[in-house]
Amino acid sequence: MRCAGALILDDDGRVFVQRRSPHRRLFPNCWDVVGGHLEPGETSEEAMRREVREETGWQVTIVLGSLGEVSYDGDDGRPRIEEDFLVRVDGDLSRPRLEEGRHTEFRWIEEGDLDVVVDSRAPGDLLIRRLLANGFAAVRRLGF
């Protein structure tokens, strides 16, 4: 199963995260970046842009780069390959339009806040922390 994600970067070098609803089948109540499964015929970048629009109401304006692919098994046991992108968006960054029933809250985090996303030792928490650490490393490397 192929997925795409967006690490949305603001002007202060922070990354947007949102908490998944406790009713979600995959990684319930975990912090997450924007993203989801590719639809038939979509590229990873097209899916990422669609997911940003659907999950926040924002529009991707700049793709700063691909963070590469990560493989993982969801807590449903299905293997996934996810390509993540570091992006900038247009819209009111203080007021994302969270998908009702799918996400319950959001925050902007700095690199020093990575432990905020680890509420437990659940696979979803550990996966998102690793993904964000890679994203912040890329931000430093690119000089943002």
N, CA, C and O atoms as CSV, one atom per row, in Angstrom:
chain,resi,resn,atom,element,x,y,z
A,1,MET,N,N,0.847,-1.163,0.000
A,1,MET,CA,C,0.000,0.000,0.000
A,1,MET,C,C,0.901,1.237,0.000
A,1,MET,O,O,1.825,1.330,0.808
A,2,ARG,N,N,0.642,2.167,-0.883
A,2,ARG,CA,C,1.447,3.382,-1.012
A,2,ARG,C,C,0.749,4.557,-0.327
A,2,ARG,O,O,-0.469,4.712,-0.411
A,3,CYS,N,N,1.546,5.377,0.350
A,3,CYS,CA,C,1.040,6.553,1.057
A,3,CYS,C,C,1.950,7.739,0.765
A,3,CYS,O,O,3.077,7.579,0.297
A,4,ALA,N,N,1.438,8.929,1.049
A,4,ALA,CA,C,2.219,10.159,0.900
A,4,ALA,C,C,1.912,11.061,2.078
A,4,ALA,O,O,0.783,11.103,2.567
A,5,GLY,N,N,2.935,11.787,2.533
A,5,GLY,CA,C,2.748,12.684,3.670
A,5,GLY,C,C,3.433,14.010,3.445
A,5,GLY,O,O,4.321,14.137,2.602
A,6,ALA,N,N,2.998,15.014,4.226
A,6,ALA,CA,C,3.555,16.362,4.127
A,6,ALA,C,C,3.998,16.836,5.496
A,6,ALA,O,O,3.215,16.847,6.446
A,7,LEU,N,N,5.253,17.226,5.589
A,7,LEU,CA,C,5.729,17.937,6.759
A,7,LEU,C,C,5.638,19.408,6.387
A,7,LEU,O,O,6.471,19.929,5.645
A,8,ILE,N,N,4.624,20.061,6.910
A,8,ILE,CA,C,4.332,21.449,6.569
A,8,ILE,C,C,5.168,22.344,7.475
A,8,ILE,O,O,5.081,22.266,8.700
A,9,LEU,N,N,5.977,23.193,6.854
A,9,LEU,CA,C,6.918,24.053,7.556
A,9,LEU,C,C,6.390,25.479,7.582
A,9,LEU,O,O,5.959,26.003,6.555
A,10,ASP,N,N,6.421,26.115,8.764
A,10,ASP,CA,C,6.024,27.525,8.831
A,10,ASP,C,C,7.266,28.417,8.782
A,10,ASP,O,O,8.389,27.921,8.688
A,11,ASP,N,N,7.058,29.734,8.848
A,11,ASP,CA,C,8.169,30.683,8.729
A,11,ASP,C,C,9.135,30.632,9.907
A,11,ASP,O,O,10.257,31.130,9.811
A,12,ASP,N,N,8.708,30.035,11.017
A,12,ASP,CA,C,9.560,29.922,12.200
A,12,ASP,C,C,10.295,28.588,12.270
A,12,ASP,O,O,10.959,28.298,13.266
A,13,GLY,N,N,10.180,27.765,11.212
A,13,GLY,CA,C,10.861,26.480,11.183
A,13,GLY,C,C,10.152,25.388,11.960
A,13,GLY,O,O,10.738,24.345,12.252
A,14,ARG,N,N,8.895,25.624,12.294
A,14,ARG,CA,C,8.110,24.616,13.007
A,14,ARG,C,C,7.353,23.745,12.003
A,14,ARG,O,O,7.131,24.141,10.859
A,15,VAL,N,N,6.966,22.559,12.453
A,15,VAL,CA,C,6.238,21.606,11.613
A,15,VAL,C,C,4.849,21.370,12.214
A,15,VAL,O,O,4.689,21.263,13.430
A,16,PHE,N,N,3.869,21.293,11.348
A,16,PHE,CA,C,2.473,21.081,11.720
A,16,PHE,C,C,2.216,19.608,12.012
A,16,PHE,O,O,2.590,18.741,11.221
A,17,VAL,N,N,1.579,19.323,13.145
A,17,VAL,CA,C,1.117,17.973,13.458
A,17,VAL,C,C,-0.334,18.056,13.905
A,17,VAL,O,O,-0.791,19.078,14.416
A,18,GLN,N,N,-1.039,16.963,13.701
A,18,GLN,CA,C,-2.440,16.889,14.120
A,18,GLN,C,C,-2.675,15.535,14.785
A,18,GLN,O,O,-2.058,14.530,14.432
A,19,ARG,N,N,-3.589,15.541,15.762
A,19,ARG,CA,C,-3.875,14.306,16.485
A,19,ARG,C,C,-5.008,13.548,15.797
A,19,ARG,O,O,-6.068,14.100,15.503
A,20,ARG,N,N,-4.747,12.272,15.554
A,20,ARG,CA,C,-5.766,11.411,14.962
A,20,ARG,C,C,-6.862,11.139,15.990
A,20,ARG,O,O,-6.588,11.030,17.185
A,21,SER,N,N,-8.076,11.035,15.529
A,21,SER,CA,C,-9.208,10.757,16.405
A,21,SER,C,C,-9.008,9.422,17.121
A,21,SER,O,O,-8.400,8.511,16.558
A,22,PRO,N,N,-9.507,9.289,18.352
A,22,PRO,CA,C,-9.398,8.010,19.055
A,22,PRO,C,C,-10.233,6.913,18.399
A,22,PRO,O,O,-10.091,5.739,18.743
A,23,HIS,N,N,-11.095,7.280,17.468
A,23,HIS,CA,C,-11.958,6.308,16.783
A,23,HIS,C,C,-11.359,5.804,15.475
A,23,HIS,O,O,-11.961,4.965,14.805
A,24,ARG,N,N,-10.182,6.306,15.101
A,24,ARG,CA,C,-9.558,5.885,13.846
A,24,ARG,C,C,-9.084,4.440,13.963
A,24,ARG,O,O,-8.619,4.013,15.019
A,25,ARG,N,N,-9.206,3.703,12.884
A,25,ARG,CA,C,-8.784,2.301,12.858
A,25,ARG,C,C,-7.267,2.189,12.931
A,25,ARG,O,O,-6.743,1.345,13.658
A,26,LEU,N,N,-6.562,3.027,12.189
A,26,LEU,CA,C,-5.104,2.985,12.139
A,26,LEU,C,C,-4.519,4.070,13.048
A,26,LEU,O,O,-4.857,5.245,12.912
A,27,PHE,N,N,-3.659,3.681,13.958
A,27,PHE,CA,C,-2.970,4.586,14.872
A,27,PHE,C,C,-3.924,5.568,15.575
A,27,PHE,O,O,-3.732,6.780,15.483
A,28,PRO,N,N,-4.937,5.061,16.269
A,28,PRO,CA,C,-5.883,5.958,16.942
A,28,PRO,C,C,-5.204,6.828,17.995
A,28,PRO,O,O,-4.323,6.371,18.724
A,29,ASN,N,N,-5.626,8.080,18.063
A,29,ASN,CA,C,-5.204,9.044,19.073
A,29,ASN,C,C,-3.722,9.411,19.003
A,29,ASN,O,O,-3.207,10.033,19.932
A,30,CYS,N,N,-3.026,9.046,17.934
A,30,CYS,CA,C,-1.613,9.393,17.773
A,30,CYS,C,C,-1.481,10.737,17.054
A,30,CYS,O,O,-2.348,11.123,16.269
A,31,TRP,N,N,-0.390,11.435,17.335
A,31,TRP,CA,C,-0.054,12.611,16.555
A,31,TRP,C,C,0.401,12.147,15.176
A,31,TRP,O,O,0.938,11.049,15.036
A,32,ASP,N,N,0.190,12.970,14.168
A,32,ASP,CA,C,0.497,12.581,12.800
A,32,ASP,C,C,0.785,13.814,11.963
A,32,ASP,O,O,0.430,14.931,12.338
A,33,VAL,N,N,1.432,13.601,10.827
A,33,VAL,CA,C,1.561,14.654,9.820
A,33,VAL,C,C,0.399,14.494,8.858
A,33,VAL,O,O,-0.316,13.493,8.907
A,34,VAL,N,N,0.208,15.454,8.002
A,34,VAL,CA,C,-0.841,15.384,6.993
A,34,VAL,C,C,-0.465,14.323,5.972
A,34,VAL,O,O,0.692,14.250,5.557
A,35,GLY,N,N,-1.420,13.500,5.560
A,35,GLY,CA,C,-1.122,12.510,4.538
A,35,GLY,C,C,-2.154,11.412,4.475
A,35,GLY,O,O,-3.122,11.394,5.236
A,36,GLY,N,N,-1.927,10.493,3.548
A,36,GLY,CA,C,-2.845,9.381,3.381
A,36,GLY,C,C,-2.454,8.521,2.199
A,36,GLY,O,O,-1.372,8.655,1.628
A,37,HIS,N,N,-3.368,7.637,1.853
A,37,HIS,CA,C,-3.126,6.668,0.775
A,37,HIS,C,C,-3.253,7.314,-0.602
A,37,HIS,O,O,-4.039,8.240,-0.802
A,38,LEU,N,N,-2.469,6.809,-1.535
A,38,LEU,CA,C,-2.584,7.244,-2.923
A,38,LEU,C,C,-3.853,6.672,-3.531
A,38,LEU,O,O,-4.204,5.519,-3.281
A,39,GLU,N,N,-4.536,7.474,-4.323
A,39,GLU,CA,C,-5.683,7.005,-5.087
A,39,GLU,C,C,-5.166,6.461,-6.419
A,39,GLU,O,O,-4.065,6.814,-6.843
A,40,PRO,N,N,-5.941,5.613,-7.077
A,40,PRO,CA,C,-5.482,5.043,-8.356
A,40,PRO,C,C,-5.057,6.137,-9.339
A,40,PRO,O,O,-5.782,7.106,-9.565
A,41,GLY,N,N,-3.868,5.958,-9.914
A,41,GLY,CA,C,-3.347,6.885,-10.915
A,41,GLY,C,C,-2.611,8.081,-10.360
A,41,GLY,O,O,-2.031,8.843,-11.134
A,42,GLU,N,N,-2.606,8.283,-9.042
A,42,GLU,CA,C,-1.931,9.429,-8.448
A,42,GLU,C,C,-0.444,9.149,-8.233
A,42,GLU,O,O,-0.042,8.020,-7.949
A,43,THR,N,N,0.356,10.197,-8.376
A,43,THR,CA,C,1.744,10.120,-7.938
A,43,THR,C,C,1.767,10.458,-6.448
A,43,THR,O,O,0.776,10.936,-5.896
A,44,SER,N,N,2.896,10.207,-5.811
A,44,SER,CA,C,3.022,10.549,-4.386
A,44,SER,C,C,2.836,12.049,-4.162
A,44,SER,O,O,2.169,12.458,-3.212
A,45,GLU,N,N,3.420,12.861,-5.030
A,45,GLU,CA,C,3.276,14.308,-4.855
A,45,GLU,C,C,1.831,14.757,-5.058
A,45,GLU,O,O,1.343,15.608,-4.314
A,46,GLU,N,N,1.150,14.208,-6.038
A,46,GLU,CA,C,-0.262,14.566,-6.248
A,46,GLU,C,C,-1.103,14.192,-5.033
A,46,GLU,O,O,-1.957,14.967,-4.602
A,47,ALA,N,N,-0.860,13.002,-4.481
A,47,ALA,CA,C,-1.613,12.562,-3.300
A,47,ALA,C,C,-1.325,13.473,-2.110
A,47,ALA,O,O,-2.235,13.840,-1.367
A,48,MET,N,N,-0.062,13.833,-1.933
A,48,MET,CA,C,0.304,14.717,-0.824
A,48,MET,C,C,-0.414,16.051,-0.942
A,48,MET,O,O,-0.954,16.552,0.044
A,49,ARG,N,N,-0.427,16.633,-2.138
A,49,ARG,CA,C,-1.105,17.921,-2.338
A,49,ARG,C,C,-2.611,17.803,-2.047
A,49,ARG,O,O,-3.199,18.688,-1.426
A,50,ARG,N,N,-3.224,16.709,-2.499
A,50,ARG,CA,C,-4.651,16.493,-2.254
A,50,ARG,C,C,-4.920,16.352,-0.757
A,50,ARG,O,O,-5.863,16.944,-0.232
A,51,GLU,N,N,-4.089,15.568,-0.075
A,51,GLU,CA,C,-4.280,15.349,1.357
A,51,GLU,C,C,-4.129,16.644,2.152
A,51,GLU,O,O,-4.885,16.875,3.096
A,52,VAL,N,N,-3.171,17.489,1.791
A,52,VAL,CA,C,-3.012,18.781,2.469
A,52,VAL,C,C,-4.296,19.591,2.329
A,52,VAL,O,O,-4.788,20.148,3.310
A,53,ARG,N,N,-4.834,19.660,1.134
A,53,ARG,CA,C,-6.071,20.410,0.878
A,53,ARG,C,C,-7.234,19.822,1.681
A,53,ARG,O,O,-7.986,20.561,2.316
A,54,GLU,N,N,-7.386,18.479,1.652
A,54,GLU,CA,C,-8.504,17.826,2.331
A,54,GLU,C,C,-8.404,17.935,3.856
A,54,GLU,O,O,-9.412,18.144,4.531
A,55,GLU,N,N,-7.192,17.794,4.396
A,55,GLU,CA,C,-7.046,17.714,5.851
A,55,GLU,C,C,-6.870,19.061,6.542
A,55,GLU,O,O,-7.060,19.158,7.754
A,56,THR,N,N,-6.506,20.115,5.784
A,56,THR,CA,C,-6.259,21.413,6.420
A,56,THR,C,C,-6.958,22.582,5.732
A,56,THR,O,O,-7.179,23.620,6.355
A,57,GLY,N,N,-7.308,22.428,4.461
A,57,GLY,CA,C,-7.851,23.545,3.687
A,57,GLY,C,C,-6.763,24.408,3.071
A,57,GLY,O,O,-7.073,25.338,2.327
A,58,TRP,N,N,-5.511,24.131,3.355
A,58,TRP,CA,C,-4.396,24.895,2.807
A,58,TRP,C,C,-4.004,24.369,1.432
A,58,TRP,O,O,-4.362,23.253,1.055
A,59,GLN,N,N,-3.262,25.191,0.686
A,59,GLN,CA,C,-2.740,24.813,-0.620
A,59,GLN,C,C,-1.213,24.747,-0.548
A,59,GLN,O,O,-0.574,25.657,-0.022
A,60,VAL,N,N,-0.640,23.681,-1.073
A,60,VAL,CA,C,0.817,23.587,-1.139
A,60,VAL,C,C,1.308,24.600,-2.162
A,60,VAL,O,O,0.840,24.622,-3.300
A,61,THR,N,N,2.258,25.441,-1.749
A,61,THR,CA,C,2.812,26.437,-2.663
A,61,THR,C,C,4.219,26.062,-3.118
A,61,THR,O,O,4.609,26.349,-4.250
A,62,ILE,N,N,4.979,25.419,-2.230
A,62,ILE,CA,C,6.356,25.046,-2.561
A,62,ILE,C,C,6.654,23.665,-1.985
A,62,ILE,O,O,6.398,23.394,-0.812
A,63,VAL,N,N,7.193,22.809,-2.825
A,63,VAL,CA,C,7.718,21.529,-2.345
A,63,VAL,C,C,9.220,21.736,-2.199
A,63,VAL,O,O,9.939,21.869,-3.190
A,64,LEU,N,N,9.683,21.763,-0.960
A,64,LEU,CA,C,11.101,22.009,-0.684
A,64,LEU,C,C,11.950,20.782,-0.964
A,64,LEU,O,O,13.154,20.891,-1.197
A,65,GLY,N,N,11.321,19.616,-0.942
A,65,GLY,CA,C,12.047,18.397,-1.254
A,65,GLY,C,C,11.358,17.160,-0.741
A,65,GLY,O,O,10.482,17.226,0.121
A,66,SER,N,N,11.764,16.034,-1.281
A,66,SER,CA,C,11.274,14.746,-0.803
A,66,SER,C,C,12.163,14.311,0.352
A,66,SER,O,O,13.379,14.498,0.314
A,67,LEU,N,N,11.557,13.734,1.371
A,67,LEU,CA,C,12.304,13.194,2.504
A,67,LEU,C,C,12.555,11.708,2.323
A,67,LEU,O,O,13.075,11.037,3.215
A,68,GLY,N,N,12.176,11.199,1.147
A,68,GLY,CA,C,12.388,9.788,0.860
A,68,GLY,C,C,11.223,8.935,1.316
A,68,GLY,O,O,10.166,9.434,1.702
A,69,GLU,N,N,11.449,7.646,1.260
A,69,GLU,CA,C,10.394,6.691,1.602
A,69,GLU,C,C,10.709,5.990,2.913
A,69,GLU,O,O,11.869,5.754,3.251
A,70,VAL,N,N,9.661,5.668,3.632
A,70,VAL,CA,C,9.770,4.880,4.852
A,70,VAL,C,C,8.787,3.720,4.732
A,70,VAL,O,O,7.663,3.893,4.261
A,71,SER,N,N,9.215,2.551,5.157
A,71,SER,CA,C,8.344,1.372,5.144
A,71,SER,C,C,7.932,1.055,6.577
A,71,SER,O,O,8.746,1.145,7.497
A,72,TYR,N,N,6.679,0.689,6.763
A,72,TYR,CA,C,6.194,0.317,8.090
A,72,TYR,C,C,4.962,-0.559,7.958
A,72,TYR,O,O,4.298,-0.580,6.921
A,73,ASP,N,N,4.676,-1.272,9.016
A,73,ASP,CA,C,3.443,-2.045,9.107
A,73,ASP,C,C,2.491,-1.274,9.997
A,73,ASP,O,O,2.835,-0.913,11.122
A,74,GLY,N,N,1.287,-1.020,9.490
A,74,GLY,CA,C,0.277,-0.372,10.307
A,74,GLY,C,C,-0.152,-1.302,11.425
A,74,GLY,O,O,0.150,-2.495,11.390
A,75,ASP,N,N,-0.850,-0.771,12.415
A,75,ASP,CA,C,-1.314,-1.643,13.484
A,75,ASP,C,C,-2.437,-2.560,13.016
A,75,ASP,O,O,-2.989,-3.334,13.799
A,76,ASP,N,N,-2.770,-2.463,11.723
A,76,ASP,CA,C,-3.687,-3.414,11.101
A,76,ASP,C,C,-2.923,-4.575,10.457
A,76,ASP,O,O,-3.522,-5.482,9.879
A,77,GLY,N,N,-1.570,-4.531,10.569
A,77,GLY,CA,C,-0.729,-5.592,10.032
A,77,GLY,C,C,-0.378,-5.452,8.561
A,77,GLY,O,O,0.389,-6.263,8.041
A,78,ARG,N,N,-0.910,-4.456,7.877
A,78,ARG,CA,C,-0.648,-4.273,6.445
A,78,ARG,C,C,0.603,-3.430,6.231
A,78,ARG,O,O,0.748,-2.367,6.833
A,79,PRO,N,N,1.508,-3.903,5.373
A,79,PRO,CA,C,2.721,-3.127,5.094
A,79,PRO,C,C,2.406,-1.911,4.223
A,79,PRO,O,O,1.542,-1.956,3.347
A,80,ARG,N,N,3.128,-0.831,4.488
A,80,ARG,CA,C,2.949,0.407,3.747
A,80,ARG,C,C,4.310,0.987,3.381
A,80,ARG,O,O,5.305,0.783,4.077
A,81,ILE,N,N,4.324,1.714,2.270
A,81,ILE,CA,C,5.487,2.500,1.868
A,81,ILE,C,C,4.993,3.926,1.727
A,81,ILE,O,O,4.069,4.201,0.962
A,82,GLU,N,N,5.615,4.838,2.474
A,82,GLU,CA,C,5.175,6.231,2.482
A,82,GLU,C,C,6.309,7.129,2.027
A,82,GLU,O,O,7.430,7.033,2.527
A,83,GLU,N,N,6.010,8.009,1.069
A,83,GLU,CA,C,6.966,9.053,0.682
A,83,GLU,C,C,6.500,10.350,1.319
A,83,GLU,O,O,5.334,10.730,1.206
A,84,ASP,N,N,7.417,11.017,1.983
A,84,ASP,CA,C,7.083,12.260,2.667
A,84,ASP,C,C,7.822,13.425,2.029
A,84,ASP,O,O,8.931,13.281,1.514
A,85,PHE,N,N,7.174,14.584,2.081
A,85,PHE,CA,C,7.694,15.805,1.469
A,85,PHE,C,C,7.734,16.925,2.494
A,85,PHE,O,O,6.868,17.014,3.364
A,86,LEU,N,N,8.739,17.774,2.388
A,86,LEU,CA,C,8.829,18.988,3.174
A,86,LEU,C,C,8.230,20.092,2.318
A,86,LEU,O,O,8.692,20.329,1.202
A,87,VAL,N,N,7.193,20.778,2.834
A,87,VAL,CA,C,6.452,21.737,2.007
A,87,VAL,C,C,6.142,23.026,2.760
A,87,VAL,O,O,6.201,23.097,3.987
A,88,ARG,N,N,5.813,24.026,1.975
A,88,ARG,CA,C,5.237,25.277,2.473
A,88,ARG,C,C,3.829,25.373,1.901
A,88,ARG,O,O,3.545,24.849,0.824
A,89,VAL,N,N,2.955,26.050,2.637
A,89,VAL,CA,C,1.557,26.153,2.209
A,89,VAL,C,C,1.076,27.589,2.274
A,89,VAL,O,O,1.703,28.451,2.889
A,90,ASP,N,N,-0.055,27.822,1.624
A,90,ASP,CA,C,-0.735,29.110,1.654
A,90,ASP,C,C,-2.058,28.920,2.377
A,90,ASP,O,O,-2.771,27.944,2.142
A,91,GLY,N,N,-2.377,29.848,3.251
A,91,GLY,CA,C,-3.611,29.798,4.017
A,91,GLY,C,C,-3.356,30.350,5.412
A,91,GLY,O,O,-2.225,30.702,5.747
A,92,ASP,N,N,-4.397,30.425,6.220
A,92,ASP,CA,C,-4.281,30.907,7.591
A,92,ASP,C,C,-3.703,29.787,8.448
A,92,ASP,O,O,-4.418,28.859,8.826
A,93,LEU,N,N,-2.405,29.872,8.755
A,93,LEU,CA,C,-1.729,28.794,9.467
A,93,LEU,C,C,-2.183,28.657,10.913
A,93,LEU,O,O,-1.876,27.658,11.563
A,94,SER,N,N,-2.905,29.639,11.423
A,94,SER,CA,C,-3.416,29.536,12.785
A,94,SER,C,C,-4.790,28.860,12.828
A,94,SER,O,O,-5.317,28.571,13.902
A,95,ARG,N,N,-5.363,28.611,11.641
A,95,ARG,CA,C,-6.719,28.045,11.602
A,95,ARG,C,C,-6.861,26.989,10.514
A,95,ARG,O,O,-7.546,27.224,9.518
A,96,PRO,N,N,-6.231,25.832,10.683
A,96,PRO,CA,C,-6.447,24.766,9.695
A,96,PRO,C,C,-7.885,24.266,9.790
A,96,PRO,O,O,-8.519,24.363,10.841
A,97,ARG,N,N,-8.379,23.743,8.706
A,97,ARG,CA,C,-9.720,23.150,8.693
A,97,ARG,C,C,-9.534,21.645,8.907
A,97,ARG,O,O,-9.440,20.884,7.944
A,98,LEU,N,N,-9.481,21.219,10.177
A,98,LEU,CA,C,-9.287,19.807,10.484
A,98,LEU,C,C,-10.491,19.003,10.024
A,98,LEU,O,O,-11.630,19.460,10.118
A,99,GLU,N,N,-10.233,17.810,9.527
A,99,GLU,CA,C,-11.321,16.931,9.088
A,99,GLU,C,C,-12.097,16.442,10.310
A,99,GLU,O,O,-11.554,15.754,11.174
A,100,GLU,N,N,-13.356,16.805,10.363
A,100,GLU,CA,C,-14.197,16.414,11.498
A,100,GLU,C,C,-14.280,14.897,11.601
A,100,GLU,O,O,-14.486,14.203,10.606
A,101,GLY,N,N,-14.117,14.397,12.817
A,101,GLY,CA,C,-14.183,12.965,13.057
A,101,GLY,C,C,-12.875,12.236,12.784
A,101,GLY,O,O,-12.724,11.074,13.162
A,102,ARG,N,N,-11.924,12.907,12.130
A,102,ARG,CA,C,-10.654,12.256,11.784
A,102,ARG,C,C,-9.480,12.810,12.597
A,102,ARG,O,O,-8.533,12.087,12.909
A,103,HIS,N,N,-9.555,14.092,12.933
A,103,HIS,CA,C,-8.499,14.743,13.716
A,103,HIS,C,C,-9.143,15.609,14.786
A,103,HIS,O,O,-10.183,16.226,14.555
A,104,THR,N,N,-8.516,15.652,15.961
A,104,THR,CA,C,-9.138,16.342,17.087
A,104,THR,C,C,-8.424,17.623,17.517
A,104,THR,O,O,-9.040,18.493,18.132
A,105,GLU,N,N,-7.144,17.750,17.205
A,105,GLU,CA,C,-6.399,18.945,17.585
A,105,GLU,C,C,-5.145,19.048,16.728
A,105,GLU,O,O,-4.780,18.111,16.017
A,106,PHE,N,N,-4.489,20.211,16.808
A,106,PHE,CA,C,-3.258,20.417,16.050
A,106,PHE,C,C,-2.290,21.226,16.887
A,106,PHE,O,O,-2.673,21.843,17.881
A,107,ARG,N,N,-1.044,21.218,16.479
A,107,ARG,CA,C,-0.030,22.101,17.048
A,107,ARG,C,C,1.121,22.244,16.064
A,107,ARG,O,O,1.285,21.442,15.145
A,108,TRP,N,N,1.900,23.270,16.279
A,108,TRP,CA,C,3.135,23.498,15.538
A,108,TRP,C,C,4.265,23.155,16.484
A,108,TRP,O,O,4.309,23.670,17.601
A,109,ILE,N,N,5.184,22.293,16.062
A,109,ILE,CA,C,6.258,21.887,16.965
A,109,ILE,C,C,7.628,22.271,16.414
A,109,ILE,O,O,7.845,22.336,15.205
A,110,GLU,N,N,8.524,22.516,17.333
A,110,GLU,CA,C,9.931,22.767,17.014
A,110,GLU,C,C,10.686,21.465,17.223
A,110,GLU,O,O,10.151,20.511,17.788
A,111,GLU,N,N,11.911,21.432,16.774
A,111,GLU,CA,C,12.704,20.217,16.903
A,111,GLU,C,C,12.839,19.779,18.360
A,111,GLU,O,O,12.842,18.582,18.646
A,112,GLY,N,N,12.947,20.721,19.267
A,112,GLY,CA,C,13.067,20.390,20.681
A,112,GLY,C,C,11.798,19.831,21.300
A,112,GLY,O,O,11.815,19.359,22.436
A,113,ASP,N,N,10.698,19.882,20.559
A,113,ASP,CA,C,9.411,19.398,21.053
A,113,ASP,C,C,9.080,17.980,20.601
A,113,ASP,O,O,7.945,17.534,20.772
A,114,LEU,N,N,10.038,17.265,20.031
A,114,LEU,CA,C,9.730,15.955,19.446
A,114,LEU,C,C,9.091,14.983,20.427
A,114,LEU,O,O,8.267,14.159,20.030
A,115,ASP,N,N,9.455,15.067,21.691
A,115,ASP,CA,C,8.877,14.126,22.648
A,115,ASP,C,C,7.394,14.383,22.904
A,115,ASP,O,O,6.704,13.529,23.461
A,116,VAL,N,N,6.902,15.552,22.502
A,116,VAL,CA,C,5.474,15.858,22.638
A,116,VAL,C,C,4.621,14.860,21.860
A,116,VAL,O,O,3.505,14.541,22.269
A,117,VAL,N,N,5.146,14.366,20.739
A,117,VAL,CA,C,4.351,13.475,19.891
A,117,VAL,C,C,4.356,12.029,20.379
A,117,VAL,O,O,3.662,11.181,19.817
A,118,VAL,N,N,5.131,11.747,21.417
A,118,VAL,CA,C,5.204,10.381,21.939
A,118,VAL,C,C,4.391,10.313,23.234
A,118,VAL,O,O,4.921,10.508,24.328
A,119,ASP,N,N,3.102,10.034,23.085
A,119,ASP,CA,C,2.236,9.892,24.252
A,119,ASP,C,C,2.408,8.525,24.907
A,119,ASP,O,O,2.146,8.354,26.098
A,120,SER,N,N,2.850,7.565,24.117
A,120,SER,CA,C,3.023,6.196,24.608
A,120,SER,C,C,4.132,5.554,23.784
A,120,SER,O,O,4.806,6.238,23.014
A,121,ARG,N,N,4.324,4.267,23.934
A,121,ARG,CA,C,5.302,3.550,23.118
A,121,ARG,C,C,4.604,2.878,21.940
A,121,ARG,O,O,5.131,1.924,21.369
A,122,ALA,N,N,3.437,3.363,21.579
A,122,ALA,CA,C,2.675,2.781,20.479
A,122,ALA,C,C,3.440,2.949,19.170
A,122,ALA,O,O,4.168,3.928,19.006
A,123,PRO,N,N,3.289,2.010,18.237
A,123,PRO,CA,C,4.007,2.100,16.955
A,123,PRO,C,C,3.784,3.420,16.231
A,123,PRO,O,O,4.719,3.960,15.639
A,124,GLY,N,N,2.573,3.947,16.264
A,124,GLY,CA,C,2.296,5.205,15.582
A,124,GLY,C,C,3.076,6.367,16.166
A,124,GLY,O,O,3.555,7.228,15.428
A,125,ASP,N,N,3.211,6.401,17.501
A,125,ASP,CA,C,3.978,7.463,18.152
A,125,ASP,C,C,5.442,7.395,17.761
A,125,ASP,O,O,6.057,8.415,17.452
A,126,LEU,N,N,5.996,6.195,17.775
A,126,LEU,CA,C,7.412,6.039,17.456
A,126,LEU,C,C,7.689,6.339,15.990
A,126,LEU,O,O,8.718,6.927,15.657
A,127,LEU,N,N,6.769,5.934,15.112
A,127,LEU,CA,C,6.915,6.204,13.686
A,127,LEU,C,C,6.904,7.710,13.416
A,127,LEU,O,O,7.764,8.217,12.695
A,128,ILE,N,N,5.938,8.422,13.990
A,128,ILE,CA,C,5.838,9.852,13.716
A,128,ILE,C,C,7.033,10.609,14.294
A,128,ILE,O,O,7.493,11.581,13.695
A,129,ARG,N,N,7.540,10.177,15.448
A,129,ARG,CA,C,8.720,10.839,16.022
A,129,ARG,C,C,9.919,10.662,15.089
A,129,ARG,O,O,10.662,11.614,14.849
A,130,ARG,N,N,10.109,9.466,14.569
A,130,ARG,CA,C,11.227,9.205,13.649
A,130,ARG,C,C,11.081,10.038,12.378
A,130,ARG,O,O,12.057,10.611,11.894
A,131,LEU,N,N,9.869,10.104,11.841
A,131,LEU,CA,C,9.609,10.877,10.629
A,131,LEU,C,C,9.891,12.364,10.864
A,131,LEU,O,O,10.525,13.014,10.033
A,132,LEU,N,N,9.423,12.897,11.986
A,132,LEU,CA,C,9.669,14.310,12.290
A,132,LEU,C,C,11.148,14.598,12.512
A,132,LEU,O,O,11.643,15.641,12.084
A,133,ALA,N,N,11.860,13.693,13.174
A,133,ALA,CA,C,13.299,13.877,13.379
A,133,ALA,C,C,14.011,13.954,12.033
A,133,ALA,O,O,14.903,14.783,11.850
A,134,ASN,N,N,13.624,13.096,11.089
A,134,ASN,CA,C,14.207,13.138,9.738
A,134,ASN,C,C,13.869,14.458,9.051
A,134,ASN,O,O,14.706,15.038,8.359
A,135,GLY,N,N,12.648,14.924,9.244
A,135,GLY,CA,C,12.237,16.190,8.643
A,135,GLY,C,C,13.022,17.371,9.186
A,135,GLY,O,O,13.465,18.228,8.421
A,136,PHE,N,N,13.199,17.422,10.504
A,136,PHE,CA,C,13.969,18.519,11.094
A,136,PHE,C,C,15.435,18.445,10.670
A,136,PHE,O,O,16.072,19.484,10.497
A,137,ALA,N,N,15.976,17.251,10.502
A,137,ALA,CA,C,17.351,17.108,9.990
A,137,ALA,C,C,17.445,17.707,8.590
A,137,ALA,O,O,18.429,18.372,8.262
A,138,ALA,N,N,16.433,17.476,7.772
A,138,ALA,CA,C,16.417,18.031,6.408
A,138,ALA,C,C,16.301,19.554,6.463
A,138,ALA,O,O,16.933,20.246,5.664
A,139,VAL,N,N,15.508,20.082,7.386
A,139,VAL,CA,C,15.371,21.528,7.535
A,139,VAL,C,C,16.727,22.151,7.858
A,139,VAL,O,O,17.095,23.178,7.288
A,140,ARG,N,N,17.469,21.525,8.777
A,140,ARG,CA,C,18.802,22.023,9.120
A,140,ARG,C,C,19.753,21.934,7.922
A,140,ARG,O,O,20.513,22.862,7.643
A,141,ARG,N,N,19.693,20.806,7.227
A,141,ARG,CA,C,20.568,20.595,6.073
A,141,ARG,C,C,20.304,21.616,4.969
A,141,ARG,O,O,21.233,22.093,4.317
A,142,LEU,N,N,19.027,21.946,4.769
A,142,LEU,CA,C,18.645,22.884,3.713
A,142,LEU,C,C,18.782,24.351,4.142
A,142,LEU,O,O,18.677,25.262,3.321
A,143,GLY,N,N,19.016,24.560,5.441
A,143,GLY,CA,C,19.237,25.914,5.940
A,143,GLY,C,C,17.990,26.735,6.172
A,143,GLY,O,O,18.037,27.960,6.068
A,144,PHE,N,N,16.873,26.094,6.485
A,144,PHE,CA,C,15.633,26.846,6.758
A,144,PHE,C,C,15.518,27.169,8.224
A,144,PHE,O,O,14.545,27.796,8.644
